[in-house]
Amino acid sequence: MKIFYSLGLLLLQLNLLFAQKTTEELYQARILKISPVTGKDEAILLLKVIFPNQKFLNVGNKIFLHHPLNEEHKACEGIIEERAPQELLLVVSKWKECLYLTSIRTDYLIPITSPDFAKNQEVVSTLYSKLENKARALEGLIERQTQELHRLIEEADAINLQYAQKKAELDNDWKRQLTELEEKRLRLFKEKIGLEKDKQEVHLNLEKYRAEDPKYSKQQWSLEKSSNFSYKK
């Protein structure tokens, strides 16, 4: 019976060696820990994934461990149970057969493939392409708005310059008019002082050259009516 079992496994190994080659891209993973599940033909493997874009492997994705003698042929199958940034917790089914075919152990570097990984990358690639198109569209819109903002700023600067020039002209005109008024005021003030001096001289001459009129030669005097004296002119 053991002979037949060994022959069966040998035939299985040969079948794996000469089976149809995978068309999926191969990646490398290092086995950090192996924990066989008690009472089940399963094992939990902790893998360190060391290839680009491994972040697109998701929980529930299928992983194939490939035969160590011929990396192009699948030997074991597992499902991602949990994941970390660079680590995967993989539940491998048919563990006895997998262990016999691959002889994997801790710190073992093994080739892997994942059809889900390829699909995920395709989805991500499509999404990335759409995001790139959207980014370019947004960049174009932002560029146009930036140019419009610059135009508005330049227009505002031109308006400010125009009104600054007008304000300067108004200020100059205002100062000119005030200066003219001040000069006129000073001129009139000097003329007024001169006229007042002339007036004083005229009054002095009037007093100097006044002649008495005979009609009013009598003294004019009076007493207050409250006194007992009469008054006359």
C-alpha positions, 0 to 999 in steps of 0.5 A: 500500500505504501508503495502505491501511495509513493508511486501516486505522489511521484506521478503527481509530482511528474504531472506537475513538472510537465503540466501546462505552464502558467501564463501569470506573472511570478512573484517571490514570497518568503515564508516567515511562519508555518502553523498546521491546523489541528484536525484539518488538512490545512496550514496557516502560513505567514508570508513576507511579500517582497514584490512591487504593487503587493498592496493590491493583494486583498483579503479573500484573494487566491494565492498559488504556491509554485513548485520549487523545481519548476516555478512555472507550475502551481503546486499549492493553493491558499486564500489570504485570511489577513494582511499587513503592509508587507505580510500575508496570512495565508490559509493553505488547503491540502497541506499534506500534499502541498508539503510533500510537493514543495518541502517548504519550511520557514525562511523558504523563498517560494514563487507565487502567483495570484489570478486575483492579483492580476485582476486587481491590478487591471482594475487599479490600472483602469482606475488609475488611468481614469484618475490620471485623466481627471487629474489632467482635466483638473490641472487644465481647469486650475491653469485656466482659473489661475490665468483668469485670476492673474488677468483679474489681478492685472486688471485691478492693478490697472484700475488702481493705477488709473485712479491713483493717477487721477487722485494725484491730478486731483490732489495737485489741482486741489493744492493749486487752487488752495495756493491761489486762494491763499495768495489772493487772501494774503494780497487782499489782507495786505491791501486792506492793511494799506487801506486802513493806514490810508484811512487813518491818515485821512482822518488825521488830516480831517482833524488837522484841517477842520474849520468851524462853521459859524452856525454852530459856534455856540457851545452845545451842552446839556444837563440830564433831565433828572437835574433841576437845571434846564438845558439849551442849545 
